Every structure is written in C-alpha cells, then in structure tokens.
Amino acid sequence: MSTSAILSAIRAAGRQRLSASTVSVRWATGCHLLQIDGYTQVRSRVPNGTAITSCTFRVGGHDWRIACYPNGETEEHDGYISLFLQQVSHAETGDATATFKFSVLDQAGEPSFTGTSLGERCFSGSDVWGLRNFLRNEHLNEGQHLMDDCLIILCDVAVDLGLRTDNHTDAAAPEPAGMAPEPPFDFNGQQILEAICTTACDTYVNTKFAPNIPDLTSQV
C-alpha cells in the first residue's frame, strides 16, 4: 500500500492533521553498449591477459568502464571471454556499491547470453569485479551471438545511492524502492539495433559459450 493510500485511510478514520516519512534505499540505473566490430580479427590481435576497454560512462555519480579480455584474463581462462566492470573515478567519487549484468545481444537486439554479478559488489580503491569465464569463444555463433562478426555487449549497472528519507503530507507515494533494480531497464532491443546503425563505442587496447552462467564473480 502506498503512503498516500495509508494517509487517506487514517484520515477517513478521523485523524486530519497528518504527515509521514518514508525511508528507503535509492538506486541509480544505467547501461552501456560495447560494440566490437570484426571480432575475429580483434581477437587475433589481443593475446591472453590483455584487455580492450570501453569508453567511460557515468552511473550513480561514478565513472565506469568495461574491460573485455577476448582471450581470457589469465592463462587458466584462455579460450574464454572475460568481462569486468571497473570504477575509474574512485579518487574523486570514493567507494561505490553496485550490481551489474553483462549480456551478449543477438541480431534482434535481444540478450542471447547473460552473466550477472550475483549480488551487490563494493568497489573500493582498485577493486575490479567481473566474470573471468563469461563465455567460451568456441561457443560463439553467427546470428545468435555475432552479427556480421560484430560482438555486441550490453552492460546494465545499478548503483546504491544509500538511504533517503522523504516527507509526505498526503502527497503521492515515491516510486517503489528497497531492492536493487533488476536489469535491463526499459530494455528495447529494436531501439538498440537502430542506434547501433548510426553510432558505436570506440575501443582501444589496454596493455598491462559457456552453456551456464558462471557460478562465481571474481575480484582482481
């Protein structure tokens, strides 16, 4: 029941001078699209242990970046695609708590394979969270996972903004809050495909499928 409905019920019972406070956890949500054109050629040029990274994007007052290892992040994960979410603004914005989801999009712009963070993760200092064994390269199929040898990865992020107290004087109730939002957020595959036709995210080399979603989320 909404706060306004409760206030109305109490008013109907005879109490006229009413006010209320609502305390809840607030979340900021956003997503970023990483498009890797000519994935086969890109993969041949990026050795195991080397990442390609997305542009920086902002969600919840923090700057983020996707790190993709086309041939795995470690020797143990050679042959896998490893994906990580990096917070790149820690020096300016401090610690962040977030959930995230990586999805490979098919030709219809819909998720064909997905891996999640399996809960909230705290990004503190140099912490990086992700999935080392996200997807085997040998399981990538044209049409299902690749579109003209183009790999499209969607990253949904929900950032915990902490507790918020709202004052109500018979006003409409705020949007439901408390649990981390479940991505995707207002997801529309066709709209994404239309956007892909006109724009794409740049990637660069940063030197320094599996049938099941990985059981563990890894921290580096």
Disulfide bonds with the S-S distance in Angstrom:
none
